[in-house]
Amino acid sequence: MKNLHIFIIAGLCLLLSSCATVTYFGDTLTPATTSVEVFYSTHDVTRQYKVIGHLNYPDGESPDVVKAKFVAYAQKIGADAIVITGSSVDTRGQSGSNVINADALKYTN
């Protein structure tokens, strides 16, 4: 019986973590893009750009999963690149939780 409880709790944790979604605040441009460059510092971006929005994703996934989710979302909103800016604490809920942040960029030249 104890194993069943552990199995149920583990299953619920997996279900909740797989339901996490990217939160976005900003502009959505058309058409969608097919290729998105990924940067970790604005100093690495060599083209002129405009920040069109901000992406957030709950921490807890591997960096590759978070990056893939950001890229997929950036394609939908018409971004040409993202800059993953790090993590912060989201204090909107009862207890704070870490989120990964990124800026969505649109090239202007």
C-alpha positions as a printed NumPy array, in Angstrom:
array([[  0.   ,   0.   ,   0.   ],
       [  2.866,   2.347,   0.808],
       [  4.311,   1.769,  -2.684],
       [  0.962,   2.713,  -4.22 ],
       [  0.999,   6.071,  -2.409],
       [  4.529,   6.779,  -3.606],
       [  3.529,   5.855,  -7.154],
       [  0.491,   8.154,  -7.034],
       [  2.497,  11.066,  -5.628],
       [  5.246,  10.59 ,  -8.226],
       [  2.643,  10.453, -10.995],
       [  0.981,  13.655,  -9.806],
       [  4.344,  15.424,  -9.683],
       [  5.104,  14.369, -13.248],
       [  1.67 ,  15.469, -14.398],
       [  1.969,  18.874, -12.759],
       [  5.47 ,  19.49 , -14.081],
       [  4.504,  18.51 , -17.629],
       [  1.618,  20.993, -17.563],
       [  3.919,  23.961, -16.976],
       [  3.618,  26.538, -19.709],
       [  5.518,  29.55 , -20.896],
       [  4.105,  32.816, -19.593],
       [  4.449,  35.706, -22.036],
       [  3.861,  39.413, -21.803],
       [  4.427,  41.423, -24.944],
       [  3.6  ,  41.839, -28.605],
       [  2.753,  39.059, -31.035],
       [  3.956,  39.672, -34.57 ],
       [  3.014,  37.98 , -37.819],
       [  4.104,  35.943, -39.54 ],
       [  5.462,  33.334, -37.149],
       [  9.173,  32.679, -37.497],
       [ 10.785,  29.365, -38.359],
       [ 14.204,  29.999, -36.832],
       [ 15.029,  31.577, -33.479],
       [ 18.55 ,  32.361, -32.309],
       [ 19.358,  31.8  , -28.625],
       [ 21.655,  34.092, -26.661],
       [ 22.591,  34.298, -22.991],
       [ 23.693,  37.936, -23.004],
       [ 22.589,  40.988, -24.946],
       [ 26.3  ,  41.662, -25.578],
       [ 26.339,  38.653, -27.915],
       [ 23.554,  39.987, -30.159],
       [ 25.297,  41.619, -33.124],
       [ 22.232,  42.897, -35.001],
       [ 19.972,  45.831, -34.155],
       [ 16.871,  44.619, -32.312],
       [ 13.79 ,  45.584, -30.389],
       [ 12.581,  43.706, -27.293],
       [  9.009,  42.677, -28.111],
       [  8.233,  40.84 , -24.884],
       [  9.248,  38.812, -21.869],
       [  9.018,  35.047, -21.395],
       [  8.913,  33.126, -18.094],
       [  8.941,  29.408, -17.365],
       [  8.873,  27.636, -13.979],
       [ 12.288,  26.337, -12.928],
       [ 12.631,  22.628, -12.381],
       [ 13.11 ,  21.342, -15.929],
       [ 16.465,  20.713, -17.558],
       [ 18.027,  23.712, -19.321],
       [ 17.518,  22.013, -22.704],
       [ 13.794,  21.573, -22.075],
       [ 13.37 ,  25.205, -20.995],
       [ 15.334,  26.436, -24.015],
       [ 13.219,  24.302, -26.383],
       [  9.988,  25.626, -24.848],
       [ 11.203,  29.229, -25.153],
       [ 12.258,  28.722, -28.786],
       [  8.932,  27.106, -29.717],
       [  7.002,  29.942, -28.095],
       [  9.233,  32.593, -29.666],
       [  8.508,  31.129, -33.103],
       [  4.762,  31.472, -32.495],
       [  5.029,  35.139, -31.511],
       [  7.26 ,  36.08 , -34.457],
       [ 10.514,  36.626, -32.549],
       [ 13.862,  36.35 , -34.326],
       [ 15.866,  35.64 , -31.166],
       [ 15.652,  35.202, -27.42 ],
       [ 18.048,  36.218, -24.682],
       [ 17.826,  33.936, -21.666],
       [ 18.422,  36.382, -18.845],
       [ 18.493,  34.054, -15.833],
       [ 16.109,  33.224, -13.043],
       [ 14.119,  35.096, -10.458],
       [ 11.62 ,  34.365,  -7.709],
       [  7.931,  34.612,  -8.575],
       [  6.218,  35.835,  -5.417],
       [  2.646,  36.001,  -6.722],
       [  1.655,  32.74 ,  -5.025],
       [  1.62 ,  31.705,  -1.375],
       [  5.237,  30.598,  -1.569],
       [  7.873,  31.923,  -3.911],
       [  9.053,  29.759,  -6.765],
       [ 11.924,  30.175,  -9.199],
       [ 11.213,  31.054, -12.805],
       [ 13.552,  31.256, -15.788],
       [ 13.316,  34.532, -17.724],
       [ 14.029,  35.461, -21.33 ],
       [ 13.516,  38.451, -23.591],
       [ 11.994,  37.983, -27.062],
       [ 13.744,  40.02 , -29.776],
       [ 12.769,  41.194, -33.23 ],
       [ 15.588,  42.279, -35.521],
       [ 15.174,  45.788, -36.899],
       [ 17.807,  45.677, -39.651]])
